Amino acid sequence: MKKLICGICLVLFFAGNLYAVDTDDIKSKKLAQAEISWDGSPLPDYPEGKPEITILRIQIAPGAELPRHKHPVINAGVLIKGELTVITDENRVLHLKAGDAIIEVVDKWHYGKNEGSEPAEIIVFYAGTKDTAITVKE
């Protein structure tokens, strides 16, 4: 019974758009919620298979540029430090600053670069399936 109650508490806590759980000691703020990625493309359906969640904390030095890559899985993140620019092959550009959320493009070639003067740090959550790559480099 304790597990059921605990599970219900988690559902209530994370379903901020359904139930307000803010108190004087606890505050929640929705950073992002969408059915489209940052470039306006619809997110694909989730694939069949055993789900696997991956969370990465990625640090990018000032002036560094990530290699061109794509993600075959839905992913989203929050830039917690610095600045980051994301550019697609279609020349769509997104500029992020600390605190900004991103719902990343899926199956589109793109790259990121840190044009700022301090390291950029982003935490990214990938919703994939077991034995499926989260990133494919060119």
C-alpha positions in Angstrom: 0.0 0.0 0.0 2.9 2.4 0.8 4.3 1.9 -2.8 0.9 2.7 -4.3 0.6 5.9 -2.2 4.2 6.9 -3.1 3.4 6.3 -6.8 0.3 8.5 -6.6 2.4 11.2 -4.9 4.9 11.1 -7.8 2.1 11.3 -10.3 0.6 14.3 -8.5 4.0 16.0 -8.2 5.0 15.6 -11.9 1.6 16.3 -13.3 1.9 20.0 -12.5 -0.6 21.0 -15.2 -3.3 18.8 -13.5 -2.7 19.5 -9.8 -1.0 22.4 -8.1 1.5 21.2 -5.5 3.3 24.4 -4.8 3.6 25.3 -1.1 5.7 27.9 0.7 8.6 25.3 0.8 8.1 23.6 -2.6 7.8 25.3 -6.0 7.5 23.8 -9.4 7.9 25.5 -12.8 7.2 23.9 -16.1 10.2 24.5 -18.3 8.8 22.9 -21.5 5.9 20.9 -22.8 5.3 20.4 -26.5 4.4 17.9 -29.2 6.9 19.6 -31.5 10.7 20.2 -31.4 12.3 23.6 -31.2 12.3 24.0 -35.0 8.5 23.3 -35.3 8.8 19.7 -36.5 6.3 17.2 -34.9 7.8 14.7 -32.5 7.6 11.1 -33.8 5.6 8.4 -32.1 7.5 6.4 -29.4 9.0 3.3 -30.9 8.0 -0.2 -29.8 10.4 -2.1 -27.5 11.8 -2.0 -24.0 12.0 1.7 -22.9 15.3 3.1 -21.8 15.9 6.6 -20.4 19.3 8.1 -20.5 20.3 11.3 -18.8 23.5 13.1 -19.8 25.3 16.1 -18.3 27.3 17.6 -21.2 29.9 20.3 -20.9 31.1 22.3 -23.9 34.1 24.5 -23.6 34.1 28.1 -24.8 34.6 28.2 -28.6 34.0 24.4 -28.9 31.8 23.0 -31.6 30.0 19.7 -31.4 30.3 17.4 -34.5 27.4 17.2 -36.8 25.0 14.6 -35.5 21.3 13.5 -35.2 19.2 11.8 -32.5 17.0 8.9 -33.5 15.1 9.3 -30.1 13.1 12.1 -28.5 15.2 14.1 -26.1 14.9 17.3 -24.2 17.2 19.3 -22.0 17.9 22.3 -19.9 21.0 24.5 -20.3 22.1 25.1 -16.7 25.2 27.2 -17.4 26.6 29.4 -20.2 25.3 29.8 -23.8 24.7 27.4 -26.6 23.7 27.8 -30.2 22.1 24.9 -32.1 22.0 24.9 -36.0 20.2 22.5 -38.3 21.1 21.6 -41.9 18.1 23.8 -42.9 19.9 26.7 -41.2 17.4 26.9 -38.4 19.2 28.4 -35.4 18.3 28.3 -31.7 20.3 30.4 -29.2 20.0 29.1 -25.6 21.1 30.8 -22.4 21.3 29.4 -18.9 17.9 28.3 -17.7 16.5 27.7 -21.2 14.8 24.4 -22.0 15.1 22.7 -25.4 13.0 20.0 -27.0 15.5 18.8 -29.5 15.0 17.9 -33.2 14.7 14.2 -33.9 16.4 12.5 -36.9 17.7 15.8 -38.3 21.3 16.6 -38.8 22.5 19.5 -36.6 25.3 20.6 -34.4 25.9 22.9 -31.4 28.5 25.4 -30.5 29.4 27.5 -27.5 29.9 31.0 -28.7 30.2 32.3 -25.1 33.1 33.0 -22.9 32.4 30.4 -20.2 31.7 26.6 -20.4 28.2 25.7 -21.4 26.6 22.9 -19.4 23.4 21.1 -20.4 21.5 18.2 -18.9 19.7 16.2 -21.6 17.0 13.5 -21.1 16.7 10.9 -23.9 13.6 8.7 -24.2 14.6 5.7 -26.3 14.5 2.0 -26.3 17.1 -0.5 -25.1 19.9 -1.1 -27.6 19.0 2.0 -29.7 21.6 4.7 -30.1 20.7 8.1 -28.7 23.1 10.0 -30.9 24.4 9.2 -34.4 27.5 11.1 -35.5 28.1 11.9 -39.2 
